[in-house]
Structure formats: C-alpha cells, structure tokens
Amino acid sequence: MSIGLLALLDDVAGLVKVAAASLDDIAGQAAKAGVKAAGAVIDDAAVTPNYVQGFKADRELPIVGKIAWGSIKNKLFFLLPAALILSLFAPWLITPLLMIGGAYLCYEGAEKVFHALAPHSAEAHEAALEPTAIDPKTMEDQQVAGAIKTDFILSAEIMTIILAAIDVPDFWTRAVILAIAGIGITIAVYGAVALIVKADDFGLWTAKNARTGAGRATGRGIVVFMPVFMQVLSVIGTAAMTWVGGSIVAHGLDQFGLNGPELVIEAAAHWAEHALPAIAGFAGWFATALVDFIFGLVLGAIMIPVAGYVIAPLWKTIKRMLPKRAKA
C-alpha cells in the first residue's frame, strides 16, 4: 500500500515538473514574442495619449481605463480566436485583413495631417462621416470608440506578430502564449499611457508640496515640459500610425507579387546603411520608417475622398436598409 502511494507521489512529482517546464516554456515564448512586437507596441503607446487630450483631469484615468478594457476585449475576445481559427482554416485571409487594417491606419494618419493643414476642410469631412458630438459625455464616448477602433488595428498587428513568433505546434499552448503576451503588452502600454497623462498632475502636486526648493522646481519643470512632450508625442503617434499602416500594406502587396513599394523601401534602407556605416542599424530603420510613412501618407490621402464619397454614403445606405431597433 505504502509502495503504491510512493509510486503515485513520484508520478505526481514528475507531472508537476513537466507542468513547471511547460509554464517556463510558455513564459519564455510569450516574452520572446512580446519583444518581436515591440515596434507595434511603441506605436500603440504613442497613439493612445492623443485620445485623452482636451478632457478634465478627473476623466483622464477613467478614459484610459475604458480604452485599456476595450484593448483587452479586442485581443482576447476577437483577435485571439480569429488568429487561431484563421491560422488553422484560412491562413490566406490573414494578409488581406491586415492590409485593410493597414489602410485604415494610413487613413487615420493622413486625416490628422489634413486636419493640421486645413482644419476647416477636415472638420467638414469629419462631419460628413459621423454626427457631431453635442456634449462632453458624447465626445468622451466618441474618443473612446475611436481609440478602441485604432487599438483594434494595432492589436491585430501585435497579435499577428506574436503568432508568427510562437515556435510551438500545440494549438492550446499557442492560445495560452497569445493570451499571456496580449495581456502583458496591454498592461505595459496602458500603464505607460496612464503615467504619461497624469505626469502634469504629479508635477503640479510636487511644485506645491515638495519640501525642498529643488523638488518644487522639478515639479514646475514637469508642468512646463509635459504640454510640449504631449505635442511631440501626438506627432510621433500620427507618424507611427501612418508608417505602420504603410508598412503593413507594402508587405501585403509584396506577398501578392506587387513588390514595387517593398523594393523601394529595401533600397532606401540599404542606401542609408551604406551612407552612414557608423550608425547603419539606426540609419536603415529610419529610412525604412520614412519611406513607409511617405507611402502610408499617400495611400491615406487617397483614402480620404474614398471614405467621404464612397464608403460613408454606402454605409449610410446600408444603415437605412437595416431594421431600426425599437426605443426602450
């Protein structure tokens, strides 16, 4: 009896060791995949603070929380199952869907540039696409919805990169790694966003309550610096959306045999690396990002009239044809 119990305990110990090794492997795979998605993660972190600008301080963290929860739902409830199902049954659909998402990012980036250069025309274009907000709550809801839509595209790219980086054949292990990496990335991104958007409040508190002159001066410096930092981050976010979208579309076109944009991007990177050998890595990355940005901006500029004169009227027609829900 005791021998049988010892044998059982030995088997259990063996299973625990296997499970622990599996968990270590899953954690390692999730970390590796997260590192490979770092570029898209940085883009996500740069884009999101734009959506809380213009709101009162007490609404900033609730808005970030809403967007973060929307991002979690995007990754776990929609993108994770979709990525796994597509990878099993229709892998050929992944690239076209990513290209549609990339085109949307290009459109978003180009629209922001359009708004900066011609605000009145841009506002007229936006008004034709959706109703104008009439109260702060509606504006907040619109901003959150817009942020979650943009996050969906960036999250789709992140989850696709993670899926491609996973080196395990088992379906459920891939699912667990995707979930862990997706949740970890979301916490990191929106934790950083929360710190960014509340930094000015921290600076104001420090300027008033620090015990030393140096501390109060640091607080005042933070208060002065953060508006400039937010403006710079807004520009980075717009550029990030545009170059990420351009990169997605260019890579997708290359997979379908239309390799012109991809060849131009590669040629620019090689030229920069040879022109600046001392910083070849950075020069190649910057040239790639610059050409991706230009390509994305051109594509986004084309998408603006398409959205205004084709997609929006078509969507309004479809909505009119759908049965209306009865009011509660």
N, C-alpha and C positions, 0 to 999 in steps of 0.2 A: 504493500500500500504506500509506504513512505518512498520506496524507489519510484513508483509510478508518479507520485506527487513531485519528486525532484525532477523527473524527466519532463513533466508538464511545465514546471517552473523554468527549466532550461529552454524549452521550446518558446515559452513566452518571452524570456530574455532575448532569445535570438530574433523573435519578431520585433521586439522593441528596438533592437539595434538596427534592423533593416529599415524600420519606420523612421528612426532618427537619421539614418543615412539618406533616406528619401527626402526628408524635410530639409536637410542640409543642401541636397542637390537642388531642390525646388527653390530654396532661398538664393542659392548661388546663381541659378538660371535667371531668376527674377531680377537680381541685381545687375547681371550682365546685360539683360535685355533693356533694363531701365537706362543704363549708361549709353547703349546704342541709340536710344530715343532722346538723348539729351538735347539735341538740336531743336526738335519739335517742342520739348518741354520748356526750353528757354523762350521760344516764340509764344507759347501759351501764357507764361508768366508775364511777358512784356505786353501782351494784348489786353489782358483782363483788367488792369487798373483803369483803363480808359472808361470802363463802364460805370465807375462809381464817381467820376468827376461831376461836380455840379450839385451833389446831394449834401444834406446836412450831415455833420459828423456822426450823429447818433444813428444814421441809417447806413453808414458805410459797412460796418461789420455784418449787419443783417443781410445786406445785398451780396457781400462776398459769400456768406453762408448759403444763400439761395443758389448762387451760381455754382458753388462747390458741390452742393447736393445734386444739382442738375448734371454736373460733370460725372459724379459717381453713377447716377442713373444712366447717363449716356454710355459709360464704359461697361457697366455690369449688366444692365437690363437689355440693352440694344446691341452695342458693338461686340461685346464678348460672344454672345450666342451667334450673332451674324457672322463674325470672323470664323468661328469654329465650323459652322454649317457650310459657309462658302468654301472654306479650305477642304472640306470633305466632298461636297457635291457639285460645287460650281466655282472652282478656283479662277476660271476665266472671267468671272464677273467682278473680281476684286479690283482690277486695274481700271476698268471703265467707271466704276463707282467712285474710286479715289480721284479720277480725273474730273468728274462732276464736282466733287468737293473742292478740288484744287481751283477749278474755275470760279466757284463761289468765293473762295478766299481772295482770288485776284480781283473779283468784282468789289468785294468789301474794301480792299486796299485802295483800288482806283477811285472808289466813291469818296473815301476820306480825302484823297488828294484833290479830287474835283471840288469837294466842299471847301477846302482850304483856298483854292484858286478862284472859284466862282461860287461863293456861298448862296447867293440868291437863286441861281440856276439849280444848284444842288438841292436846295430846300424844296423847290418846285418839283424836282424829280422825285424826292422822297415822299412828298405829299401825294403824288400820283400813285405811289406804291402802297401806302397804308394810311389810315386816318391819323390826324394829328392828335397828340395827347392833350387833354384839357385840364388835367390836374396832376399834382405830384405823384400820387399813387399810380395813376395810369403810366406816367413817364417811367416810374421805377419798374413797373411790370414790363414795359417795352424794353427797357435797358437790360433787365434780367433775361428776358426772352431772346434778345439779340445776342447777349453774351453766351447763352447756352447753345444757340444755333452755331455761333462761331466755334465754341468749345467742341461741339459735335464733330466738326470737320477736323480740327486739330487732334481731338481724341481718336478719331478714326485713323489718322496718320500714325499717331503714337502706338495704338493697338496693333496696327499692321506691321510696324517696325518690330515691335515686341514679338509678334507671332513669327516673323521671319527669323528672329534671333534665337528662338527656342530650339534646342537641339535634343528633343525627346520625342519618341514615336507615340507614346501612350496618350490617348485623347484626353482623359481626365487629368493627367498631370499637366498637359498643356493648358487646360482650362484653369487649373489652380494657379499656375505661374502667371497667366494673363491677369487673373483677378488680383493676385498679390501685387504685381508690378503696377497695374492700373490704379489700385487704391493708394499704394505708396506714392506714386507720381502725383496723384490728385492732392494728397495731404501736403506734399512738399510744395507744389505750385501755389495752392491757395493759402497755405501758411505763410509763404513768402509774400503773397499779394496782401494779406491782412497786415503784415508788418509794414509794408510799403505805405499802404493807405492810412495807417494810424501813426506813422512816424512824425507827422507835423503836430499831432496832438501830444505825443510824447515830448517833442521839443518845446511846445508851449508850457507844458507842466514843469519841465526841467528849468525853463527860463524863469518861472515864477517861484519854484520851490527848492531849487538846489541850494545847498548850504554855502557853497564857495562861489567866488566871482567867476572862476574858470568854468564851473559847472553851468552857471546861468548864461555865460557867454556861449557855451556849447549849445545850450538849448535854443538861444536866439539864432545861432548859425544854422541849426537844423530847420527852424521855421523859415528862414530866408532861402535855404537851399532846396527844400522839398518842392515848391512850385516849379522851380527850374528843372529839377530832376523828373517831375511828373510830365513836363512838356517834352523833355528828351525821351522819356520812356514811351510817351504817346507816339513820337516819330518812329522810334525803334519798333513799337508794336505794329504800326502801319506798314513799315518796310518789311517786317517779319512776315506778316500775313501775305504780303504781295510776293516776296521771294519764295516762301514755302509753297504757295499756290502755283507759281510759275514752275518751280522745281517738279512738283507732282505732275503737272500737265506735260512738261517736257519729257520726263521719264516715261510717262504713259505713251506719248506719241512715239517715242523710240521703240517701245515694245511692239507697237503696231507697224513698225517699219518706216515711220516718218521721222527720220533721225536728224533732220536739219537743225532744230534748236539744240538738241543734245550735243551735236558736233561743235556748234559754235561755243557752247558752254565749256566743253572739254578743251577746245583750242584756246579760249581765254585763260583757263586755269593753267595750262601748260606754258603759255606765253608769260604769265605773271610769275610762275615759279622760276623760269629761266631768267627773267629780267631782274628778279630780286632773290638771288640764291641764298642770301643770308637769312631771309625770313620766308623761305619757299613755301612752307606749310601754310602760314597765315596768308601769304600773297595768293596762293592757289584758292584757298577758301574764300577770300574776299572777292576775287574775280568771279568765282562761281556764283556767289551770292548776288553780286552786282548784275551779272547777265540774267540770272534767274529773276531778279527784281524788274529789270527792264522788260523782259519777256512777259512777266506777270502783269506789269502795269499796262502794256499794250493790249494784252488779252482782256484785262479788266476794263479798259477804256472802251473796247468793242462791246463788252457785256452790258455797259450802262444803257445805251439805246436799245439793245436787245431786251433787257429787263423792263425798260419803260414802255416800249412799243409792241412787244410780242408776249413776253412771259406774264407781265402784270395783267394786261387785258384778257389773256387766255385764262389765267387763274380766276379772275373776277367772273368770267363767263361760266366756268365750271362751278364756282360757288353759288351762282344764281340758279344753276340747274339742280343743285343738291337740295334735298328736303330740309326745310328750316325746322330747328328744334323749338318746341313749344316753350314759352316762358313759364318759369316756376310761379 
